[in-house]
Amino acid sequence: MRFGVAVFVITVIGAGAAGARETSPERKALQRYCTGDLVTFCDGMAPDSPEVQACFEKNMSKLSPGCQKAIKRYNRTRNRG
């Protein structure tokens, strides 16, 4: 399941200019529900790296239910614009 992991990762940890500008409720939900999953499954990887993208794609089914829901909501909102 591809879901714009690079944007997702930047959003979750608040790194980069794009993440700093976006303060939507969906972004806040990603921070709240997915930061732990980022640390659990992809710890030590550079946040905006291809390795993190691969890590999230590989572990999508293992992510917490709250994180999976936040990702789906975030993607629906991003795809509308």
N, C-alpha and C positions, 0 to 999 in steps of 0.2 A: 504494500500500500504506500504509494508516494504521496506526500503531503507538504511539499515545500519545506523540507527539514531545515535547510539553511536559514530561511526566514524564521522558522519556528525556534531554532536554537538561539538565534540572535535575540528574539523576543523573550524567550524564557529567562535568559541570564541578564538581559538589559545591556548587552554590549553593542557597540557600533551606533552610528548616527541614526540608522533606520529604526532600531529598537528604542532609542531615546525619544524619537518624535512620536511614536505610536503609543498612545495611552488609553486605548479602547478597553471596554470591559472584557473583551475576549483576550486581550493581551494580559490583563491582570489575572484572569482565570488560568492562563498558561503558566504564569509565574507561580501562582498559588498551588496548582495541582501537579505541575510537571518538573519543577526544579529538583525534587528528590529523585525522580526517575532519571533525570539527566545525570546526577551524581552517581546513582546506583549502577546504571548500565554503561555510561560513557565517561567515567571519571578519568581525568588526566589528559583528555583529548582537547585539542584547540577548538573552541566553541564554533568557529565558522569553517571548520575543515571538512573535507570529503569523508574523513574517517567518522566524524560525528553523524553525518548524514547516513552512512552505511550502518552505523551502530543503532540509530533509531529505527531504520527500516527493518533491520534484523530482529530487534526486540519489541516491535510494535505490539505483538500479542501479549507480551509480558508487562507492558506498562500498566500502571494503576488505572482502575476504571475512571477515576476522576480526570486523569491526564488524557486518556483516550477520548473522553467526552469533550474536554476542553479543546483538543486538537480538531475534532470534527466540527465543533461550533466555530472555531477560528477560521477553518478552511471554508466553511459555508459563507461566512461573512466576507472573507477576502475574495471569493469567487464571484460574488455579486457585483463587486465594483469594477 
